[in-house]
């Protein structure tokens, strides 16, 4: 007599599903933390350039008088155990390239690679000579700049950009982060700002002369009460002259509004 197969199939099904269900109870923790402060002081020529390349962390830059650059970098590692966090912290480096007219710091640590249940970050605090040129490349962290008057260049992903007291010009590229710029004046280099999934907000002295070219995909364009002469205008495009004309202001945004205002 042949036995029915249905009970055996039911048992096989139960044995197959049970381990998968049990896997849902896995818990991941990276609460153990190790950190270390990395400090440096450099001398930079008046028209010199300072650069930071960073992955995971914030960058804060404050302008100072004189020719000294002061850097504090907080290196932070979070892992499943204290021992794992300390070991990984020892492996983290900040590469330096130093010359009188150019200082470059690289904290990307590309050689370390991804490790499951582990997080690394470096938070920079910098005091920089006021007129220095500043170049930042940043991922997963905000950028905040106060009072630096030299040419500014920033490339960032997953983090906002804020800068005040600018005087020369700015070249900003941002993905998944708003850009807010405040200019004391606009130099001959002009302004180029491009964002994806982030707004652009720029404040200028009302007496500024410039040529405006603005584009949006999803979002509006506003110029407040600035004295502009419109050449071409639509919901997604603006070509105009600000005041008597001058440096180019090229602004492009995808999924974010563009706002210009005077003060």
N, C-alpha and C positions, 0 to 999 in steps of 0.2 A: 504493500500500500504506500503511495507517494504522499509525503507530508506537504501541506501548503507552505509556500515560500514567504507569505506576507509577514509573519513575525520576524524571520531572519532579516528581511529588508528593513524593518522598523528598527531593529537593534543596530544594524550597520549605520543607519541614518543618525541614530542617537550618538553613536561613538564618534561620528564625523563632526557633528555640530558642537558637541560638548567642549572640546579644546578651544574652538573659536570663541565660544561664549565666555569661557574663562579668561581669554586674553583681554577682554574689555576691562578687567580689573587692574591692569598694569598701571602703575603710577610713576611718573617721571618727576624728579626734583633736582634743581640745580641751585639750591639755596646757600651752599657753602661759598664763601667769598674770600679772595685774597687780593690785596691791592698794594701798590707801591708808587710813590711820587718820584718822577724823573725831572730834574731841573737843569737848566743850562742858561748861561749868559753869553751873548755874542756882541760884537761890534759890527755895525752896518754903515756903509757909506750913505750920504744924504739921499742919493737917487737910487739906492739899492733895492733889491727884490727879496721878499720873504715868502717862502712856499711851505704849505703843509699838505700832505696826502694822508688821508685817514679813512679807516673803515670802522664803523660802529663807535660813536662817541660825539660829543659836542665840541665846537670850537668857539672860543670867546676871545676877541681881540680888542684891546684898548690902546688908544694912541697916547704916546708920551713924548716929552721933549728930550733932546739929546740924541746920541747915536747908539744907545744900548738896546738890545733885544733881550727880554727876560721871558723864559718859557718854563711853565710848569705843566707837566703831562701826568695825569693820574691814570695809571694802568690798572685795570680792574678785570678780574677773572671770576666767573661764577661757575661752579661745577657741582657734581653730586656729592663729593666729599671734600673736606678741607685739604687733604693731601694732594688730591688731583688738581685743585685750584692753585695751590702753591707751586707745584711742578710746572704747570702751564704758564704761570706768571714768569718763572725763570726763563722760559723759552721766548717770551715776547721781547722784541727789540724795537728801537726807533733809530732808523738809519739817518746819518747826518752827512750833508755835503755842504762844506763851509768855505766861502771865499769872501773877500772884502765887499764885493758888490752883490753877492747872492748867497742866501742861506736856504737850504732845502731840507725838510724833515719828512721822512716816510715812515708811517706807522701802520701800513697795510698788512705787513706780515703774511705775504702771499704764500710763503713756503710752508706755513703751518697747516693749512688746509682745514677742512671741516671735521669736527669731532662731536659725536652725538652727546647730548646732554651737557654741553659746555658753551659758555658765552664769554667772548672777549670784547673789551672796549677800551678806548683811550680818550679821555676828556682833556682838551688843551685849554690853557689860559695863557694868553700872550700879551706882553706889553711891548708895543712896536713904535719905533720913531714915526712921528706924525706924517711925514712926507713920503714914506716908503711905499713901493709898489707891493701889492699883496695878492697872492694867488693861492686859492684853496680848492682842493678836490675832496669831497666829503660824501660818505654813504651812511645812511641810518643815523642821522643826528643833525641838530640845528646848528646854524651859523649866526653869530651875533657880533657885529663890528661897530665900534664907537670912535669917531673922530679921526680915522685914517683918511688923509687927503690925497694920497697917491692913487694911481690907477688900480682899480679893483677887478679881479677876475675870480669867479666862483662857479664850480660845477658841483651840483649836489643832487642826491637821490634820497627820497624819503626823509625830508627835513626842510624846515623853513629857513629863509635867509632874511636877516634884518641888518640894515646898515644905516648909520646916521653921520652927518657932518661931512659927507663926501664933497670933493671939489674938482677932481680931475675928470673921471669918467668911470663907467662900469660895464663889464661884460659878464652877464649872469645867465646860467643855464640850470633850470631846476625841474626835476620830475617828482611829483607827489609832494609838493610843498609850496607855500605862498612866498612871494618876494615882496618885501617892503623896504623902499629906499628913500632916504631924505638927503637932499643935496643942498649944501650951502651955496654952491655954484656949479655950473656944468662946464668942464673944460673942453678943449678941442677934440678929445677922443670920443666925446658923445656917450650915448647909452645904448647898449644892446641887451635886451632881456627877453628870454624865451622860457616859457613854462608849459608843463603838461600836468594837468590836474592840480592847478594852483593859480591863485589870483596874482595880479601885478598891481602894486600901489606905489606911486612915486609922487613925492612932494618936491616942488621947485620954487625958487624965488620968482615972484611974478614978473620981474624985469628980464627973465631969461629969454634969450633968442635961440631958436632951434627949429629944425625941420622934423615933423612928427610923421611916422609911418606906423600904424597900429593895425593888427589883425587878431581876430578871435574866431574860434570855431563854435564854442558854446559859451556865451557870456556877452556882456555889454561893454561898450567903450564910453567913458565919461571924461570930460576935461574941466569940470567945475566952472569957475569963472575966469579961467585963464584967457588972455587976449589972443585968440587964434583966428587965422584966416583959412577957411576950409577950401581945399582944392577938390577933394573927392570924399564922399561920405555915404556909408550905408550901415545897416545894422551890424555888419561884421568887419567893416573896414573904415579906416580914417586916414586921409592924407591931408596934412595941414601945415601951416607955418605959424610958429609961436613967436610973437613979437616981431622983430625984424629979421628973423631967420638966424641960422648958425649951424652948430653941430647937429648930427643926425641922432634922433631918438627912434630906434627901431624896436618895436614891442610886439611880441607874438605870444598868444595864449591858446591852449586847448583845454577846454573845460575849466574856465576861470575868467573872471572879469578883469578889465584893464581900467585903472583909475589914475588920472593925473590931476593934481591940485596945486594951487599957488599959495604962497604965504609972504 
